[in-house]
Amino acid sequence: MKTVLSIAALAAVAAAAPAKNSLLALRQAAPQITDGTILNYALTLEHLEDKFYRDGLANFSASDFTAAGFPASTRDKIREVSFDEMTHVSFLTAALKKANVTPVAECTYSFPVTDVKTFLATASILEGVGVSAYLGAAADIMSKTYLTAAGSILTVESRHSSYIRNSLGQSPFPSPFDVPLDYNQVYTLAAPFIKSCPSGNPELPVKAFPMLMSSPDNPANITSGTEITLLTPGYTVKPADGVSQVYAAFITVTGQVFTEATPVDGGYSLTVPEAPEGTAPLAGQSYVVLTGCNTTVTDETTAAGPAVLELAPAFMG
């Protein structure tokens, strides 16, 4: 039986939630979101990536990589990526302890990886989300020292992403701009991998929105004008009045690009819009949410998502 979620009801729940569960409330009640909070948020993601690569390298040998069609050097490079993520965990943990903030510990995870190809495909998504997470959080970091350190991690995550994308036959740099995501958007994408966390971990002011997924039946080459379907697994999103328009909002660094979404069995269909001239194009690893508003995306107007979509590169040669 599917749950029916009202867009207005979701907004009301978010608005009525205690301050510790509302990112917007915390932002408005500064300085409750501190650099320590942001570093623990980053450490949460780094723990996930660190464990992901350790598991993958333990599960897949060099011969597994070559049997899957990748050169032996690919696994060697993934070992370097794994070392980087382990080092990021050590750095953030030490920085938090130095600031007298309790660092979050590694959680228990479940990764939907069945072979080398799904391992690398998942790695590509995680690295892209990592870039977007650091980019989205950068403006909130008060300490110049921490900001510089976060920036140096961001550039490394971006290189990881480019290498893995290229290994998968994708454009290593498909867009002139990367996409910033806010805390809840990132946590929504990370939450499906997290099964449980130590009870002693500090509570973070984040929440996960209902999951939104790209349909496996969507075309392989998605560009502006392509009709696609977004799935709402296990639930249905409906406007409170039953007739108001639902929109899909594509997130970019220059703002959101909206398009109307039409309800279909299991989700919503839509036509991928084209970004306005003079703004960031919709290209590469992209993110889309369902919302009842076509002017802005906030925690209060988001009904589901983001979903991850791979769009065609901006430069088509």
Buried (B, 14 or more C-beta within 10 A) or exposed (E): EEEEBBBBEBBEBBEEBEEEBBBBBBBEEEEEBBBBBBBBBBBBBBBBBBBBBEBBBEBBEBEBBBEBEBEEEBBEBBEEBBEBBBBBBEBBBEBBEEBEBEBBBBBEBEBEBEEBBBBBBBBBBBBBBBBBBBBBBBEBBEBEEBBEBBBEBBEBBBBBBBBBBEBBEBBBBBBEBBBBBBBBBBBBBBBBBBEEBEEEBBEBBBBBBBBBBBBEEBEEEBBBEBEBBBBBEEBBBBBBEEEEEBBBBBBBBEBBBBBBBBBEEBBBBBBBBBBEEEBBBBBBBBBBBBBBBBEEBBBBBBBBBBBBBBBBBBEEE
